[in-house]
Amino acid sequence: MDVEALKKLNKNKKLVKKLAKKYHAFLASEAVIKQIPRLLGPGLNKAGMFFSL
C-alpha cells in the first residue's frame, strides 16, 4: 500500500477497524510508517491498536 491507498482506506472507518483487529502488526517502509499515525491514527486508536515507533 502507498500513501494514496491509505488515504482511501481511511475513508472507510469500518474497514480500518476490521484490519486492525485482524492483524497484530503492520510492516511498512520508513516513509509510509511516519504517515500512518496522521492518516489512520483515529481509526486505529478507536480499535485499540494505535502503535508507536
N, C-alpha and C positions, 0 to 999 in steps of 0.2 A: 504494500500500500504506500502511496505517496501522500503528500500533504493535501492535495486536492481530494483524494479519496477519503481522507479523514474528515475534511470539511463536510463532504456529502454525508458521511456516516453520522456526524454529529447532529444532523437534522432529524435523524430517526432515533429518538431517545430510548425507545423500547429495544432496538437492536443493540445499542451501546450497552444497556444493562444485560441483555442476553449474552453478548460476547464477554462481558466482564465476569459473569457467573460461570461461563463455560471454560474459560482459560484462567489459570492462576498467574501467568506471567506473559509478557509480550516482549518479543525480541525485535529491536528496531535499530536503524543506523543512528549515529550521534546527531545528525542534522534533524531527523524526524523526531527523535525522542525528546529533544528540547522543546518541541512544539506541541507534544501530546498534552501536557498539563493545560495549556492555553486552549486547545481545541476540544479535548474530551474531558477535561477536569471535572466540570459539574456533573456530567453523566456518570463518570467513574466514581466520584465521591458519593453520589446517591446510591450506587450499587455497593458501596463499601469496599471498593477495590482501588482507591486512589493510591498511587505509588510515589516513591521518592527516588531520586537518583543515587 
